[in-house]
Amino acid sequence: MRLGGVTGPAGRRWRTATAAIAAATVLLSAGCSGDGKSAAPSWQEAGAEAGGTSASASPSPQPTLSTVAVTSPARDATDVQAIAEIKYSSEDPANTSVEVADANGKKVEGTLDKDEKVFRPAKALGWGKKYTVTVTGTASGDKGGTATSSFTVMDKPSKLVRVESFLGDNQTVGVGMPLMISFGRAIPEKYRDDVQRRMQVTATPAQEGTWHWVSPTQVHYRPKVYWKARSKVSYRVQLQGVPMGDGWYGRSDYTVNVNIGRSFVMTVDNKSKHMTVTRDGKAVKRIPVSLGQKKFPSVSGTMLVMEKLRKTVFDTRGRFSEEDAYRTKVEYAQRLTWGGQFIHAAPWSNAEQGRRNVSHGCVNVSQDLGKWLFDNTMIGDPVTIRGTEEQIVNGDGWTDWSMSWEDYRKGSAI
């Protein structure tokens, strides 16, 4: 009860008297009850107990605090690998946060997998640097437990493996171009799966593809079918600090962005002695050719334009017999194999082009058409030759497309 307008000592006396009257009323009610039980005063909440004491409401459940801990790397561990993942335990992973910072307090960027309870740094940690991990658990919106731990990364090793990309950043290539990574040292088989997992490819629009180990020192990536024309491809190589056997570690992290050009596909048919050129799915040119004579047959299979030479010299002395060897100047040459099969202008065989094979294995075309092809092709454009006496040997050039998709996938380490 509030007595408005009364202040000072008089007001305090009124409040004291009022409180005394209220207390006496409660005692009187308790003593005069006919059945020994008091009726609850009108100001008590429903369910008040006898004697004027209100019933206690059920206590609200208290939030359970998460119990968290850093489980790896161990506290104060040294010589930790630069690619170490941060693992932790938590009773409530969905409401647990993880922060990793260097000695200067700079936060480490990365991804937190709450299902696996692991924090993965976006890139290798610094050689010889110390890091602190802070794991904070919360439950029901209340702050929960916090755990901290520190560790130190191993010093920079003396044995580092060079990791190189054949393609340069923002290069534009043909629809058949594989992504190619080479290593300065052979990678033992048991380490290849981890190496491969740390080379991620993203294509826009999305396209299915896989890595294929061409050799212990080289791995390629190709899509299931030719790249979609004018698409964007990015590959991220995160191999700094990755173990590669016998105390060797990867040296580099880098990202390469590649542009896929228009679709430009060349198909050579030995039977008709013609090449059909298709641009973006439409046939745009039919070119007479002369392929390798029986003694030096052209190889069949799908190859890629690997190198373009406006002018060069073909010198086969020491490779062929004295009778067959030659040294001659050549224009508009485009390499298809390491063994020396090219498309090139050959004005000396104009009369045979479209009629019979007289070359030493190359695809001969006229001077004008050789120039037209040279001006319109780019590295990675596919060339398929059909119907000759020999098949291409795997590895004699970029032969990724001479393998079926099923066989190509078998070359993956994962």
Protein Blocks (a to p, Z undefined) as FASTA:
>chain_A
ZZehiacjllmmmmmmmmmmmmmmmmmmmmmpfnlpacddfkbcehiaehhiacdddddd
dddddddddfbdcehiahiafkbccddddfblmlcccddddfkopacdddddfklopacd
fbdcdehiacdddddddeehiacdddddddddddddfbdcddddfbdghiacdfklccdd
ddfbdcdfklmmmmmmmmccddddddddddddfbfkbccdddfbdcdehiacdddddfeh
iaebjhiacfbdcdddddddddddddddfklopacddeehiafbdcddddddfklccded
ddddfbdcfbacddfehkacfklgccdddehiacfbfnopacdddfklmmmgokaccbeh
iacddfklmmmmmmmgcehiacddehiabdcdehiajfklmpcfklmmmmpcZZ
